[in-house]
Amino acid sequence: MSDEPNRVDRLPRSRLSRRRLIQAGGAFAGGLALGRIAQVGAQVPPPVPTELVPPPQPPWSAQGVPFTTVGFRSPYVGIQRAFAGDDPVSTRLTEGSNFTPLQDLDGIVTPADFHFQRNHAGTPIIDPAEHEVVVHGMVDRPKVYSMDALKRFPRRTELRFIECSGNSFGGYPGPEPDTTAQLLHGLTSTSEWGGVPMSTIMQDVGVQEGAEWALFEGADASRMTRSVPRSKLEDDSMLAYIQNGEPIRPDQGFPVRLLLPGWEGNAQIKWVRRIEFGSGPFWTKEETRHYSDAMPDGQSRQFTYEMEVKSTITWPSAGHQIPSPGFWEIHGIAWSGYGTVTGVEVSVDGGSTWDQAELMQPVLPKAHVRFRFPWVWDGSPRVIMSRATDDTGYSQPPRQELLQVRGVQHFYHFNAIQPWLVDSDGAVTNAMGQSAQDLEDAEVSEDYL
């Protein structure tokens, strides 16, 4: 097993046949189907009570709706998360994933109820008054913390993204043309997280010399467990119990979760109930059978925690319709688990040329950043794409370069450049996985497909 970072740098360009890409079927460890991803069984937000919806008349002609104890969205706003899979009553509703509507949001903070969801045994409902976090193992003072005890420590807040390591997994075999930004890349969200730094807890229990790893265990039915190195815990991790100014939502780990900025979501255990310090990794099922990176040479990489630099255009993207030729503003998001996004380039000619996009403030480390790019569309077929670079100097690779290194059996850490096809009628589809022959009018290089 190799623990080298799973990076793609200065790779020779290569091409793989469509047939080989199709052979990458199967499912990644969490049970999400590779291949076509259909938006079915979407979680519909609670509707506005009927009595609160005014009759169709000028809004100034009648008294508005009364106050409500919890704010509601306009009945004319239909943004929602989406499930993956083709059976709306399957166990995916309780055990699968739930995707953030990237193409419908603006700004960098994801509303809590739109934050992506990835659970392995449903969402436990936990009484915070009864919940405890046990810290033991190689420590001088084993302790049991109630939620009140955790909240007595000085807290920290920060904006950070979380991304499932399986986000964009459909990019390896190639998605269907109607696969949206949400259904391909929507397992990432940014929130303002608040809680107690793990370094504070470690000091309180007296972590011993030689305790270089810790096991975190969740209180869900799957007893999700992952090993985390001490260096990360002492750096920027926290036990978070606040999300966007309110208690963390149950599907995000209420009453307390582990936050590991920039690292894959599976390691950021939700509903934390136990922390055990030891001298080495604990080799749990989730880091041996799952969440290891199968390489073309038959070996597997483990503990490839960091989520590499990535970006995607969210408008226009698959499912959108550009009304007419003329001026339009392309915009999207970029992020990097290694640090700060320093630049995003946009190509509107299939990768032949690239120009710098504007990064919109704030630009923060390990958080989504917005970019925008002015474009005058002439009405001809175009393939548009974005390419992000972070402060380590690493840039997103073309898809074929990524496949050359990781192979088509890979499931995790997909961060290749995302191409979108704008047809002459203004309809936008997903160009990734299509052949250059199919996109001949748009003149796109096979390297990106």
ChimeraX attribute file (.defattr): number of C-alpha atoms within 10 A of each C-alpha:
attribute: neighborCount
match mode: 1-to-1
recipient: residues
	/A:1	12
	/A:2	12
	/A:3	12
	/A:4	10
	/A:5	13
	/A:6	20
	/A:7	16
	/A:8	20
	/A:9	14
	/A:10	10
	/A:11	13
	/A:12	9
	/A:13	12
	/A:14	15
	/A:15	14
	/A:16	16
	/A:17	8
	/A:18	14
	/A:19	9
	/A:20	11
	/A:21	18
	/A:22	14
	/A:23	11
	/A:24	19
	/A:25	15
	/A:26	14
	/A:27	15
	/A:28	18
	/A:29	15
	/A:30	16
	/A:31	14
	/A:32	19
	/A:33	17
	/A:34	22
	/A:35	19
	/A:36	19
	/A:37	20
	/A:38	18
	/A:39	18
	/A:40	14
	/A:41	19
	/A:42	16
	/A:43	14
	/A:44	11
	/A:45	14
	/A:46	8
	/A:47	11
	/A:48	13
	/A:49	9
	/A:50	7
	/A:51	9
	/A:52	13
	/A:53	13
	/A:54	13
	/A:55	9
	/A:56	6
	/A:57	8
	/A:58	8
	/A:59	10
	/A:60	7
	/A:61	7
	/A:62	10
	/A:63	8
	/A:64	11
	/A:65	10
	/A:66	7
	/A:67	8
	/A:68	8
	/A:69	5
	/A:70	5
	/A:71	8
	/A:72	12
	/A:73	12
	/A:74	10
	/A:75	11
	/A:76	6
	/A:77	7
	/A:78	10
	/A:79	16
	/A:80	17
	/A:81	24
	/A:82	24
	/A:83	26
	/A:84	24
	/A:85	23
	/A:86	15
	/A:87	13
	/A:88	15
	/A:89	11
	/A:90	12
	/A:91	12
	/A:92	22
	/A:93	19
	/A:94	15
	/A:95	19
	/A:96	20
	/A:97	24
	/A:98	27
	/A:99	28
	/A:100	28
	/A:101	25
	/A:102	28
	/A:103	23
	/A:104	13
	/A:105	15
	/A:106	13
	/A:107	15
	/A:108	22
	/A:109	19
	/A:110	22
	/A:111	15
	/A:112	19
	/A:113	14
	/A:114	19
	/A:115	25
	/A:116	26
	/A:117	23
	/A:118	23
	/A:119	23
	/A:120	18
	/A:121	16
	/A:122	17
	/A:123	21
	/A:124	15
	/A:125	14
	/A:126	15
	/A:127	9
	/A:128	13
	/A:129	10
	/A:130	8
	/A:131	18
	/A:132	22
	/A:133	21
	/A:134	17
	/A:135	24
	/A:136	20
	/A:137	18
	/A:138	21
	/A:139	20
	/A:140	13
	/A:141	16
	/A:142	16
	/A:143	15
	/A:144	15
	/A:145	17
	/A:146	15
	/A:147	17
	/A:148	12
	/A:149	11
	/A:150	20
	/A:151	14
	/A:152	9
	/A:153	13
	/A:154	10
	/A:155	17
	/A:156	14
	/A:157	17
	/A:158	16
	/A:159	19
	/A:160	23
	/A:161	29
	/A:162	26
	/A:163	26
	/A:164	25
	/A:165	23
	/A:166	23
	/A:167	23
	/A:168	26
	/A:169	25
	/A:170	29
	/A:171	28
	/A:172	28
	/A:173	27
	/A:174	25
	/A:175	23
	/A:176	20
	/A:177	18
	/A:178	17
	/A:179	23
	/A:180	26
	/A:181	26
	/A:182	25
	/A:183	26
	/A:184	22
	/A:185	27
	/A:186	25
	/A:187	25
	/A:188	25
	/A:189	25
	/A:190	25
	/A:191	22
	/A:192	19
	/A:193	23
	/A:194	23
	/A:195	24
	/A:196	21
	/A:197	23
	/A:198	22
	/A:199	19
	/A:200	17
	/A:201	20
	/A:202	18
	/A:203	14
	/A:204	14
	/A:205	16
	/A:206	14
	/A:207	23
	/A:208	17
	/A:209	10
	/A:210	12
	/A:211	17
	/A:212	18
	/A:213	21
	/A:214	25
	/A:215	24
	/A:216	27
	/A:217	24
	/A:218	23
	/A:219	22
	/A:220	21
	/A:221	11
	/A:222	13
	/A:223	17
	/A:224	23
	/A:225	25
	/A:226	22
	/A:227	25
	/A:228	22
	/A:229	18
	/A:230	21
	/A:231	12
	/A:232	15
	/A:233	22
	/A:234	16
	/A:235	13
	/A:236	14
	/A:237	20
	/A:238	27
	/A:239	27
	/A:240	29
	/A:241	27
	/A:242	22
	/A:243	22
	/A:244	18
	/A:245	13
	/A:246	12
	/A:247	17
	/A:248	20
	/A:249	16
	/A:250	15
	/A:251	19
	/A:252	23
	/A:253	26
	/A:254	24
	/A:255	24
	/A:256	29
	/A:257	23
	/A:258	26
	/A:259	27
	/A:260	27
	/A:261	27
	/A:262	25
	/A:263	24
	/A:264	26
	/A:265	25
	/A:266	22
	/A:267	24
	/A:268	29
	/A:269	27
	/A:270	30
	/A:271	30
	/A:272	27
	/A:273	21
	/A:274	19
	/A:275	18
	/A:276	19
	/A:277	26
	/A:278	23
	/A:279	16
	/A:280	16
	/A:281	17
	/A:282	19
	/A:283	13
	/A:284	14
	/A:285	12
	/A:286	17
	/A:287	20
	/A:288	16
	/A:289	10
	/A:290	13
	/A:291	26
	/A:292	22
	/A:293	23
	/A:294	19
	/A:295	16
	/A:296	15
	/A:297	9
	/A:298	6
	/A:299	12
	/A:300	16
	/A:301	17
	/A:302	19
	/A:303	23
	/A:304	21
	/A:305	22
	/A:306	22
	/A:307	28
	/A:308	26
	/A:309	29
	/A:310	27
	/A:311	29
	/A:312	28
	/A:313	28
	/A:314	24
	/A:315	23
	/A:316	24
	/A:317	31
	/A:318	24
	/A:319	16
	/A:320	16
	/A:321	16
	/A:322	19
	/A:323	9
	/A:324	13
	/A:325	14
	/A:326	11
	/A:327	11
	/A:328	15
	/A:329	12
	/A:330	22
	/A:331	23
	/A:332	25
	/A:333	26
	/A:334	28
	/A:335	32
	/A:336	30
	/A:337	25
	/A:338	19
	/A:339	20
	/A:340	21
	/A:341	29
	/A:342	19
	/A:343	18
	/A:344	29
	/A:345	19
	/A:346	27
	/A:347	20
	/A:348	24
	/A:349	17
	/A:350	24
	/A:351	22
	/A:352	10
	/A:353	10
	/A:354	16
	/A:355	13
	/A:356	16
	/A:357	21
	/A:358	16
	/A:359	20
	/A:360	13
	/A:361	11
	/A:362	12
	/A:363	18
	/A:364	17
	/A:365	22
	/A:366	25
	/A:367	29
	/A:368	30
	/A:369	27
	/A:370	24
	/A:371	27
	/A:372	20
	/A:373	20
	/A:374	13
	/A:375	13
	/A:376	12
	/A:377	19
	/A:378	12
	/A:379	15
	/A:380	13
	/A:381	21
	/A:382	25
	/A:383	25
	/A:384	24
	/A:385	25
	/A:386	31
	/A:387	27
	/A:388	26
	/A:389	22
	/A:390	23
	/A:391	15
	/A:392	13
	/A:393	11
	/A:394	18
	/A:395	25
	/A:396	24
	/A:397	25
	/A:398	24
	/A:399	26
	/A:400	24
	/A:401	23
	/A:402	25
	/A:403	24
	/A:404	17
	/A:405	19
	/A:406	23
	/A:407	21
	/A:408	23
	/A:409	20
	/A:410	23
	/A:411	27
	/A:412	25
	/A:413	26
	/A:414	25
	/A:415	24
	/A:416	29
	/A:417	26
	/A:418	29
	/A:419	29
	/A:420	27
	/A:421	26
	/A:422	27
	/A:423	19
	/A:424	18
	/A:425	14
	/A:426	20
	/A:427	17
	/A:428	26
	/A:429	23
	/A:430	25
	/A:431	29
	/A:432	25
	/A:433	23
	/A:434	17
	/A:435	16
	/A:436	17
	/A:437	11
	/A:438	11
	/A:439	20
	/A:440	11
	/A:441	14
	/A:442	21
	/A:443	17
	/A:444	25
	/A:445	17
	/A:446	21
	/A:447	19
	/A:448	25
	/A:449	26
